[in-house]
Amino acid sequence: MTIAQRINERKIDSLYHFTTIENLFSILEREFIYSRTLIDQLKLTNDGFYTGDYVDHMDPERLDGLRNYINLSLSRPHWYLLNKYSKRPELKHFDWCILQLNTEPLLRPDTLFSVCNAASNAAKNYGINPGLNAFDNMFKEQVKTPSKTYSRQNLPSHFTTDIQAEVLVKDQISIQNIKTAHLPSEKKLKQYQAAFNLLSLRSDLFAVNEPLFTAPILR
């Protein structure tokens, strides 16, 4: 059995990554989603992309220690973390989008899998590893964390047991992997389509999907 076969078996079709519209400007200009390490390196260069202006790190402490990896969730957005960030006083002025990507990054040999939030002590206990066994662990019958025990009861086969499970992709992801950039309202859609068109950046990726922003997708 391979990860590709397991993806087909579980009918997994998407990964998710949330970011600010400001960051999306930079992502579409550079044509890649970059890891923290690469972004910090790019900020030291003067290549005309204004990375220092656009890119704002949502998690300055990066407690998982994996600064050269990009954090994604599988089959549904990591809503709890997005909700936490969007309520921070220093981040309230940002608008957010949720990027839906194809599953190609899951097939990379250096991609890591965490059964729960990669920054948690529980993740350290379970391990954050590459390979099929680590991928399968995200679908364990039961996942125990200090705050809650998660069960697969009534979960669709393409959902991880813990909604906070993470896929960690090394270094960079091409914008060719992005299927849709979801926005929370028609107002935001029109606003940012116009802005991105003025900047000659792609706006055809945008779509409205309010439920992704308003509550965790549990079923």
Order of alpha helices (4+ residues) and beta strands (2+ residues): alpha-beta-alpha-beta-alpha-alpha-beta-alpha-beta-beta-alpha-alpha-beta-beta-beta-beta-beta-alpha-beta-alpha
